[in-house]
């Protein structure tokens, strides 16, 4: 079975279709500008959920964990996401306030990697972010039980129903632990795949004065 699976994996086509061109010499001065260009291109190309990203964190023990979240915003070198401070993400970031983000758009053979320290935004911004979520998402988040053991799905549904009634009764209800967080990028890498494996990698590296230095990397 393992040998069969190996053959199946090796037979999966990658970099199918026509891929976009990427000239690193024409890249803008800052990574947030290039990221915005790539994200909008992915959206126009029909990539599903191009704002989905893998968030990687580690706690005090150094054991990494990763999950897929939705990007909230990008501005001036900062990539934003949200989390409950009592969940695994929140605890990890309280112990070790650094994170890595990975975006992958397979239809375009493009990948973006962001790394840096994580800082919380204001309570007002965090509350506004929470209230902008859909009703169902707010109801689930108000339970504050993420990653805790669950006996059965019926228990989940019952708890969410009670929480949903609370939200409908008080639309301005928001948990105190909800945080809008920003990864203050220290490095951002843009990866453009190539059918012949001559991939193009361009890294933006933060310098001591806060500006960006661009560096090509070997694939």
C-alpha positions as CSV (number, residue, x, y, z in Angstrom):
1,X,0.0,0.0,0.0
2,X,2.8,2.4,0.9
3,X,4.5,1.8,-2.5
4,X,1.2,2.3,-4.3
5,X,0.6,5.6,-2.5
6,X,4.1,6.7,-3.3
7,X,3.4,6.2,-7.0
8,X,0.1,8.0,-6.7
9,X,1.8,11.0,-5.1
10,X,4.6,11.0,-7.7
11,X,2.0,11.0,-10.5
12,X,0.1,14.1,-9.3
13,X,0.6,16.9,-11.8
14,X,2.0,20.1,-10.4
15,X,2.3,23.5,-12.0
16,X,-0.5,22.7,-14.5
17,X,-1.7,25.3,-17.0
18,X,-0.1,28.7,-17.9
19,X,1.8,30.3,-15.1
20,X,2.3,34.0,-14.6
21,X,5.6,35.7,-15.1
22,X,7.5,37.4,-12.3
23,X,10.3,39.9,-12.8
24,X,11.9,40.5,-9.4
25,X,13.7,43.5,-10.9
26,X,10.3,45.2,-11.4
27,X,9.1,44.4,-7.9
28,X,7.9,47.4,-5.7
29,X,10.0,48.8,-2.8
30,X,7.9,47.2,0.0
31,X,6.6,43.6,0.4
32,X,3.1,44.8,1.3
33,X,2.8,46.4,-2.1
34,X,3.9,43.2,-3.9
35,X,1.7,41.0,-1.7
36,X,-1.4,43.2,-2.5
37,X,-0.6,42.8,-6.2
38,X,-0.3,39.0,-5.9
39,X,-3.4,38.7,-3.8
40,X,-5.5,40.7,-6.2
41,X,-4.1,38.7,-9.1
42,X,-5.0,35.5,-7.3
43,X,-8.5,36.8,-6.8
44,X,-8.9,37.8,-10.4
45,X,-7.6,34.4,-11.5
46,X,-10.3,32.6,-9.6
47,X,-8.2,31.2,-6.8
48,X,-10.6,30.1,-4.1
49,X,-10.1,31.8,-0.7
50,X,-6.8,33.5,-1.6
51,X,-6.9,35.2,1.8
52,X,-6.5,31.8,3.6
53,X,-3.1,31.4,5.2
54,X,-1.3,28.9,7.4
55,X,-0.4,30.4,10.8
56,X,2.5,28.7,12.5
57,X,3.3,29.4,16.2
58,X,5.2,27.7,19.0
59,X,4.9,27.9,22.8
60,X,7.5,28.1,25.4
61,X,8.5,24.4,24.8
62,X,9.3,25.2,21.2
63,X,6.8,22.6,19.9
64,X,5.3,24.1,16.7
65,X,1.7,24.0,15.7
66,X,-0.1,25.3,12.5
67,X,-3.6,25.9,11.3
68,X,-5.3,27.8,8.5
69,X,-6.8,31.2,9.2
70,X,-8.2,34.1,7.2
71,X,-6.1,37.2,6.7
72,X,-7.8,40.3,8.0
73,X,-5.7,43.1,6.5
74,X,-2.2,44.1,5.3
75,X,-0.8,47.6,5.9
76,X,2.8,49.0,6.1
77,X,4.6,45.8,6.8
78,X,1.9,44.3,9.0
79,X,-0.2,41.2,8.3
80,X,-3.3,41.0,10.6
81,X,-5.3,38.0,11.9
82,X,-7.6,37.5,14.9
83,X,-7.7,34.9,17.7
84,X,-9.1,34.3,21.2
85,X,-6.4,34.8,23.7
86,X,-7.5,31.7,25.6
87,X,-7.0,29.3,22.7
88,X,-3.9,27.4,21.7
89,X,-2.8,30.3,19.3
90,X,-3.3,32.9,22.1
91,X,-1.4,30.9,24.6
92,X,1.4,30.2,22.2
93,X,1.7,33.9,21.3
94,X,1.6,34.9,25.0
95,X,4.6,32.6,25.6
96,X,6.5,33.3,22.4
97,X,5.1,36.3,20.5
98,X,6.4,35.4,17.0
99,X,4.6,33.7,14.1
100,X,5.0,32.7,10.5
101,X,2.4,33.0,7.8
102,X,2.3,30.9,4.6
103,X,0.1,31.7,1.6
104,X,-0.1,29.2,-1.3
105,X,-2.0,29.8,-4.6
106,X,-1.5,26.5,-6.5
107,X,-3.2,27.7,-9.7
108,X,-0.5,30.4,-10.0
109,X,2.3,28.3,-8.5
110,X,2.9,31.2,-6.1
111,X,3.8,31.1,-2.4
112,X,4.4,33.9,0.1
113,X,6.1,33.4,3.5
114,X,5.9,36.1,6.3
115,X,7.8,35.9,9.6
116,X,8.1,38.3,12.5
117,X,7.0,39.3,16.0
118,X,3.3,39.6,16.8
119,X,1.7,42.6,18.5
120,X,-1.9,43.0,19.7
121,X,-4.0,45.9,18.3
122,X,-6.2,48.1,20.6
123,X,-9.2,46.8,22.4
124,X,-11.4,49.0,20.2
125,X,-9.9,47.6,17.0
126,X,-10.3,44.0,18.4
127,X,-13.9,44.6,19.3
128,X,-14.6,46.1,15.9
129,X,-13.0,43.1,14.2
130,X,-15.2,40.7,16.2
131,X,-18.4,42.5,15.5
132,X,-17.6,42.4,11.8
133,X,-17.8,38.6,11.9
134,X,-20.9,36.7,10.8
135,X,-23.5,35.9,13.4
136,X,-22.6,32.2,13.5
137,X,-18.9,32.9,13.8
138,X,-19.5,35.2,16.7
139,X,-21.8,32.7,18.5
140,X,-19.1,29.9,18.2
141,X,-16.3,32.2,19.4
142,X,-18.3,33.4,22.4
143,X,-18.2,29.8,23.7
144,X,-14.5,30.2,24.3
145,X,-14.0,26.4,24.1
146,X,-11.7,26.1,21.1
147,X,-9.5,22.9,21.2
148,X,-11.1,21.6,24.4
149,X,-12.4,18.0,24.5
150,X,-15.9,17.5,23.0
151,X,-18.1,14.6,24.1
152,X,-20.3,14.6,20.9
153,X,-21.6,16.8,18.1
154,X,-25.0,17.2,19.7
155,X,-23.3,18.9,22.7
156,X,-21.6,21.3,20.3
157,X,-24.9,22.1,18.5
158,X,-26.8,22.7,21.7
159,X,-24.1,25.1,23.1
160,X,-23.9,27.0,19.8
161,X,-27.7,27.4,19.7
162,X,-27.7,28.9,23.2
163,X,-24.8,31.2,22.2
164,X,-26.6,32.2,19.0
165,X,-29.6,33.3,21.0
166,X,-27.3,35.5,23.2
167,X,-25.9,37.1,20.0
168,X,-29.4,37.7,18.6
169,X,-30.5,39.3,21.9
170,X,-27.4,41.4,22.2
171,X,-25.8,42.1,18.8
172,X,-23.0,44.1,20.4
173,X,-21.8,41.3,22.6
174,X,-18.0,40.6,22.3
175,X,-15.7,38.5,24.4
176,X,-13.0,40.2,26.4
177,X,-10.3,37.8,25.1
178,X,-10.8,38.5,21.4
179,X,-7.6,40.0,19.9
180,X,-6.8,41.5,16.5
181,X,-3.1,40.7,16.1
182,X,-0.5,42.0,13.7
183,X,2.6,40.2,12.4
184,X,5.2,42.9,12.1
185,X,7.1,41.3,9.3
186,X,10.9,41.0,9.5
187,X,11.1,39.0,6.4
188,X,8.8,38.3,3.5
189,X,9.6,35.8,0.7
190,X,7.8,35.6,-2.6
191,X,8.1,32.3,-4.5
192,X,7.1,31.9,-8.1
193,X,7.1,28.3,-9.4
194,X,8.4,27.3,-12.8
195,X,7.6,24.1,-14.7
196,X,11.3,23.4,-15.3
197,X,12.0,24.0,-11.5
198,X,13.8,27.3,-12.2
199,X,11.8,28.8,-9.4
200,X,12.2,32.5,-8.6
201,X,12.5,33.5,-5.0
202,X,12.6,37.1,-3.8
203,X,13.0,38.0,-0.1
204,X,12.4,41.3,1.5
205,X,14.5,41.7,4.7
206,X,13.9,44.4,7.3
207,X,17.0,46.5,8.0
208,X,18.1,48.2,11.2
209,X,16.6,51.5,10.1
210,X,13.2,50.0,9.3
211,X,13.6,50.0,5.5
212,X,13.5,46.9,3.3
213,X,16.4,45.2,1.5
214,X,15.6,42.9,-1.4
215,X,17.5,39.7,-1.9
216,X,17.2,36.9,-4.5
217,X,17.5,33.3,-3.2
218,X,18.5,30.1,-4.8
219,X,15.5,27.8,-5.5
